[in-house]
Amino acid sequence: MKNFMLSCFTALLFLPLTALGYGYPAALGLGSPMPGVDVVSQGFGGVMSVNVGGMNLFGNPAELSIYNPSFSASIGSLVLKQTVDDGLGKHSLTYAGLGTSSLQTGFSAGSANLALGIAKIRDYTYKGEYFFLDTTGVEPIIAGFENLIVSGGVWEAATGVATVIPGEISIGASAGYRMGDINYEYYRHHFNESIPDSSDEWSREEGEFSWRVGTSIPLGENTSFGAVYASDTDNCPSSFAAGVHVGNIAAYFPGFGLEARIWDMEEDKAWSANVFGGIHPYHNFYFRGGATLSSSGGTDSNATLGIFMGATVDLGRTDLSAAFNYIGESRNENVFGFPQAEIIDDIITAFSIGATIEL
């Protein structure tokens, strides 16, 4: 019987789920988008389509405006908290994973700007635990527990090129390879020693060619419109982002902007809307922030609010940056265990640091 239950559980995990959000649905589906491909874009709310001074190779390659050879690196962490309300109480579980992580180097060659690098673009981290009951007696008692641990993510290694055509319009493209392993570990233990434990392990792999194309169109002095399309792969949906910004944000001048992004999935469309901006209160300090409203495309999920902030200190040929964000998502079903779950809340906080060095 236990083996049968385990087989059924494993089979359910391989159903073609297409949720794009956080927590359990994302771990079984298409993963979670990163809060930003680097520390700078994370501070602006994960802006992709316009130049905010981050790693545009994994955003809009048309914005590869590189005046001097440079090298950029970012590293960060994710802390995720799941709270389940099943009518009997609230059950919380906190776990952590690798956050924003990326490297990029760029240089100019004549009228073209080129870059190459690698970045984590999707995360599958999840930990679920459920203590099940034995209801055969007079009073229900805790009979055992089961847990599910999911780890891994999808990375993209790419190279890109951008140039300017008549009309001061920038165009760019990047191509590369997406790769990664997503690992699942399931374990079930019954407190009755006569019932054997059950366990299973399996994985999914990503390994496929990927590409992006984008454009940037000037609308006036220090004002531009940008758009970018990113291809799909087995564990990543395609996406389209478009936005506008006012002010030379990439050069650390005050400015603001708007962006909308859509992920194309088999059955649903996930979307996000972002308002962002930056201020320059001191001669070598720059502060940035953003707010996002998004939907995972699932019928059981509510709109998700995200708050992002970051800062950079300019040391001349080296810029040091940090970013933080908070995202909260709520849904009515679809969680590991808890058959009577009424409300599931996923809270994601992320912190990253990074540096850009002119070579």
N, C-alpha and C positions, 0 to 999 in steps of 0.2 A: 504494500500500500504506500509506504513511504517513497519507494523508488518511483512509483506511478505519479505521486504528487510532485516529485522532483522533476520528472520528465515533462509533466504538464507545465510546470513553472518555467523550465528552460525553453520549451516551445513558445510560450507566451512572449518571452524576451526576444525571440527572433521574428515576431510579427513586424510588418513594415510600418512601424510607428514613424510619424513625420513631425512630431512636436518640435518646436524650436523655442526653448525657454531655458529653465534652470531646474536643478534638482533631478528627481526620478524620471520625469518624462524626457528630459534632455539626454540623460545617460542612456536611455533605451532608444532614443531617436537620433536626431542629428546634432546633438551636443549643444553647447552654449557658445554664443559669440564672445570673443574676448572684449574686455572693457576698453581696449585700445590696442593697436598693434605695437605701440611704444609708449613711453612715459609722457610724451608731449600730447599725443592724440588722446590718451586716456584722460588727461586733465581737462580736455575740451569735450568729453563725452563720447569719445570714439569716432570723431569726425573722419570721414573717408574721402569726400569728393573735392574739398578745397584745401589749399595749402595753409596749414597752421604751423609749419615749421617742423613737422615730424617726419617719419619714414614713409614718404609718399610711394615708395616702391610697392608697398602692400596696401596703399590707399588708392590715390589717383596718380598713375605714372606720368601723366601729362604735367604734373606739378614738380617734376624732378629738376628744380631750378638750383643748380649747384655752382656756386661762384668759385669756391676753392675746394680741393680734395678734402674729404671729411670722413670720419668714422663715428658711428653712433651705436650705442648699446643700451639695452634696458633689461631689467630683471624685476620680478615682483611675485607676490603671493596672493592667493585667494583664501578667504575664510567664509565658509558657507554654513548656515544654520537652518535646519528644517524643524518646523513646529507643526504638529498634527493635533487637531482638536477632534476627538472622536465621541464627544458627548459625555465621556466619563472623566475627562481631564485633558490637559495639554501636555504633549510629550515632545521634548526638544532633543535634538542631536546636532552637535557641531563637529565639523571636519574641515580639513584644509587641503589645498592643492597648489600647483604651480600656476602663477598668474602671467601677466604680461612679460614676454620674453622675446627678445629680438636683437639682431645685429644687421647693420647696413653700412656699406661704404660706397661713396660716390665720387665722381670726377667728371670734368667736361672734356670734350674732344671736338674742337672746332665749333660748329653750330649745334652740336648735340650734347645732351647731358645723359650720363650713364650711371647705373647703380646695380649692385648685386647684394644679396643678403638672405637671411632666413628669419622666420618669425612663427610663433605659435598663433594659429588663427581660430582654433576651436578647442573647447575643454569638455571633458566627459566625467570629471571627478564627481563621485557620489558615494555616500555611505548610508545604508538603511539598516535599521534594527527593529525587530518586533518580537515582543513576548506574547506567545499565544496561550489561550486558556483551555482548560479541560472543563467542560460544562456537563459531564455525565453524572457528577455527584450532586449533593444537595446544594452546595455552594460552589460557584466557579473558582478554580484555582489556577495559578500560573503553571503551565505544564512544560514549558521550554521556550526556546528562542530560535530565531533565524536571522541571518544577516546577509547583506549583499554589499560588496565593495567593488566599485568601478573606478578604474584609473586610466590615465592616458589622455591623449589629445591628438590633434592634427596640426602638422607643421607644414610650412611652405618655404621652399628654397627657390629663389627666382632671380632673374636679371631683367633690367628694363632700360628703355631709352626714351627720351623726349626731345622734341625740337619745336621751333616756332615757324609757322607758315604765314603767308601774307595776311594782313589784318590783325597781326599780333596775337593770333590764336595759337595756343599750345596744344599739341597732340602727343600722346605717349602710349606705349604698350609695354607689357611685361609678360614673360613666360617662365614657367618653372615646373616644379614637381611637388605635389602634396604627398605627405607620408606620415605614418604614425600607426601605433598599435593601441587598441582600446581593449582592456582586459577586465574580465568579470570573474568574481569569486563568490560563490554562494555556499552557505553553511547552515545546517539545521541541527539543533541539539534538543533532545527530549530528556527531561529530568528523570524519567523512568528508565533505569539502566537496561531493562529488557528490550528497549526500542533502540536500534542502532542509529548512529548519526548519519546524516546525509550531506553530501558535498558535491560540488561540480565547479569546473573552471572552463572557460572558453574565451575567445577573443575575436575581434574584428580588425581588419587591416585596411589602411589607406595607402594607395600607391598609384598615382595617376597624374598625367599631364594637366597643367592648369594655366590659365592666362587671364589677363586684364587689359582693357582698353579704356582710355579716358581722354577728356578734352577740358581745356580751360579757356574761357572767353572773357576778355576784358569788357566791363560795362561802364568804366569811367576811371577816374584817378583812384588808385588803391581799392578798386571794387571789381570783383570778378564772379563769374558763374562757372561752376565745375560739375562734371558728371563722369561717372565711372561704372563700368560693368565688369563683374567678376564671374568667371565660368563656374559651373558646378562639377563636383566629383562625387564618388560613391557616398561619402559621409559629410559632404558640404553642399548646401543648396546654392544655386546661383543668386546673385544679388545685383541690384541697381541702386545707386545713390546719386543724388543731385543736391547741390547747395549753392549758397551765395554768401559772400563775406564782404564787409566794409572795413577798411583799414588794413595796413600792412602787418597783419598779425604774425606772419612768419619771421619778420624782422624785429619782433618784440615791441611794436607800436600798438597803442590802444585800438581795439576794434571789436566787432561782433558779427555774428552770422547765423544762418538757419540751414538745416539740412534735413532731408527726408530719405529714408532707405527702405527698400522692399526686398524680401527674400522670397524666391519663387519655389514653392514646394508642390508635391504631386496633388494634394487635395486642398491646401490652404495657402494663404498669403500672410506671412509675418511682416510686420512693419515697425518702423521707429521714426520719431520726429525729435529733432534736437535743436535747442537754442543755446548758443555758446558765445563767449566773449573773453576779452583779456584787458587788463589795465597795467600801466607802467608807473607805479607810484614813486620809485626811486631809480637812480641812474643805472644801476646794474641788477635790479630785481624786477621780475615780471610775474604777475599773478593771473591765473586763468581759471575758468569754470564753465560748467555746462549743466543743462537739465534735459533729460530725455523722457519721453512717453512712448511706450512700445507695447506691442501685442505679439504673443508667441504663435498666434494662428489657431490654437486649440480652442474648442468650444467651451471647455470647462475653465479657462483661464481668464482672469481679469486684466485690465491694462496695468502695465508695470511702470513705476516711476523710478528714475535714477538720478542721483545727484553726484556731480563730479567736480573736483577741484585740483589745482596743481600750481606749482611755482618753479621758476628758473632763476638761477643766479648766474650772471654773465661774468666770467673771469678773464675775458679777452679771447684767447684761442680755444678756451674750454668752457662749455656750458654744463652746469649741473642742475638736474631737474628731479622733482618728486611729484607724485600724484596719488590721489585717494578717491575712492568712489563708494557709494552705497546704493544698492538696488534691492527693491522689495517686490516680490511677486506672490499673488494669492490665487488659489484655484479651489474647486469644490470636490475633486476626486483625483484618482490616478496617483497612488503612492504605494511604496513597498510596505506590505502588511496592512494592518488597520482596516479591516473590511467595513467598519462602521465610520470611517473618516468623514467628517463634515466639512472641515476647512483645513487646507494645507498652506502654510506660509513658508516661502523660501526667501531668506535674506542673504545677500552676497555683498561682502565688503572686500575691497582689493586695495593693495598698496604697492607702489612700484617706485624704483629709482633708476636714474640713467644719466648718461653723459654723451655729449657730442664734442669731438675734438677736430679742429681744423689741422690738416696735415701739411 
